[in-house]
């Protein structure tokens, strides 16, 4: 027996679940497939956080889940401070620059995923498969998936959200552009001597950026410390006391003394960009389509907008014609491709610019940072970019007030 759906989403992370929930709430018959969707949280999942900007928050409010995320699992950041370790250059932004309550929130991924899952379970038009896709067959009008259990699942549209190492992307023969940043990111939870005051801080060093992201407790932060692979390996091999000292020094002791409160995890940083986000009646979203350097914290938001844009197009066309409009959907994926490429290029420019110790380059970046910091209009635009409220947005991501 074949189970038939309008849309099948493969991948149960934040991006896949957001897409599935948006569809299900509009009474689109949707299935979500992920073998680990209801499994016990791993250490890696427990430490992962995302900087969720205002555009994504608008969407989660519209989907009626934002209020369910408790204050112990999300922390507003009302300001951002960025500085260059080897010069006097710095920039600071405030949500007040744009008359907003916050620039965004630092959110625990695992908790947001759990809330999305519970909301999805309440939808009558959705179905969950805790199973693995073992085979994919596709023609011009539909996709047929075989699961490990032997169950066959048919979709008018397949949404691929199974992560950076996407198996489905490989099966669809979509070419992938790839570049190794030559860095690893160390993540951990840290206790700080000084309160974070709701400010997200980042220092650029020659070997990579270090970010302190505020958590719900005033003296707790999540760090993302991106360093060249060898430096990162050396840091991971230090004992806790030595690591704490290195961390405080790298951060110019802005937060006073620091203490590890969790294990340290490190993962390699790679740029990936699918040369097409669509193959027949299948589309790629999130990390399956693109991965970027985490220095600006925009990866999750980029994927959330992918999910919303695809869902919005499907809802409009199914409601109007009862069919998936692949021509219209192709236009949406081109928009999302262009957006991803812009972010990839911007992140590469930041990485190269701040990793260059050539004296004239250091002078120029210092002058540029200080110019921005002393020009209110430019700061206001930068704050809007951080909030994700500029440019083209899916309707769900637009403010409703």
Number of C-alpha atoms within 10 A of each C-alpha: 7 11 12 16 19 20 29 29 27 26 26 26 22 23 28 29 28 26 28 30 28 24 27 25 19 15 15 22 20 27 27 25 24 20 17 15 20 11 8 8 11 9 12 14 13 15 19 18 25 20 27 25 25 24 24 27 22 19 24 21 16 17 16 12 16 17 9 14 16 13 13 11 18 24 24 24 26 19 20 19 15 19 21 20 18 14 11 12 19 20 18 19 23 21 20 14 17 17 10 15 12 20 29 25 27 24 25 23 20 20 19 23 19 17 17 27 22 11 18 24 15 13 17 13 18 22 18 18 17 16 18 18 21 13 14 16 12 17 9 11 13 18 20 21 22 18 19 14 11 14 14 17 21 22 24 18 25 28 25 26 30 25 23 17 12 17 14 23 25 11 11 16 9 17 13 16 11 13 12 11 17 13 23 24 23 20 22 20 22 23 19 22 16 15 16 22 14 22 23 27 22 23 22 22 20 17 17 21 26 23 24 22 28 28 28 20 17 16 17 23 26 24 24 25 24 28 24 17 19 12 15 21 15 10 20 16 11 12 9 16 12 11 18 18 15 16 21 17 14 17 22 12 16 14 17 13 15 23 18 17 15 15 14 17 16 20 13 16 21 19 18 21 23 21 13 16 23 24 17 16 22 26 25 31 32 27 24 25 30 28 25 27 23 19 22 16 19 20 22 23 22 23 28 24 25 29 28 26 23 23 25 20 18 24 20 15 16 14 13 10 9 12 15 23 16 21 8 12 22 19 12 18 20 14 15 23 20 11 15 23 15 12 19 20 12 15 19 16 12 15 19 13 16 22 17 15 14 9 8 10 14 19 14 12 18 20 15 14 18 17 16 17 17 12 10 13 12 13 20 19 15 18 24 21 15 23 23 24 19 14 7 11 14 17 15 22 23 19 14 10 3
